[in-house]
Amino acid sequence: MAERVIKDEQPRVYFDCSKCPAYCCSVYERVKVTKRDITRLAKHFGVTYEQARFRYTRLRDGERVLKRVEDVVFHETCTFLDQETRGCTIYHARPGVCRGYPGRPRCAYYDLLRFERQQQGDENVVPLVQITFREVKDVVVSDEDSSEEIYEWGGEQDKDADKNE
């Protein structure tokens, strides 16, 4: 029997998104869109490119991103998430970044969600996790034997926060 070969570059999915509260649609502040993504949205909705750009995207820090709305589970979510079913309403027209997510066999939230549901004994538990970005500095730490590069967290801003606690 001949060995079966997978020819496309699509990562294989080893988890069930239907049981997730749409973490990926909610936790990321920005879903960057390209001209191609906007063109795909325009075609999907039967509107012009300019109408799609105006209706469904906005500029954020110089990037064109999908609009967001208040969410019933997380703070905000993608405007195209059905908040009742937690499914994408534009799945076939979704942006390239969504098509490529998670870029590995499982998303990071899947293991946390599965673990917490098992620990709590409740398949409906939703751990709320927020991704926060901070600046870090590369620092070289040395002793008499060796040196290594580490990341130094914080700075003046974090020191001020520590004083206020």
Secondary structure, DSSP 4 states (H G I P E B T S, - for coil): -PPP---S-PPPP-S-GGGS--HHHHH-S--B--HHHHHHHHHHHT--HHHHHHHHEEEETTEEEE-EEE-SSSSEEETTEETTTTEETTGGG--HHHHHTTSSSS-HHHHHHHHHHHHHT-TT-----------EEEEEEE-SS-EEEEEEE--HHHHHHHHH-
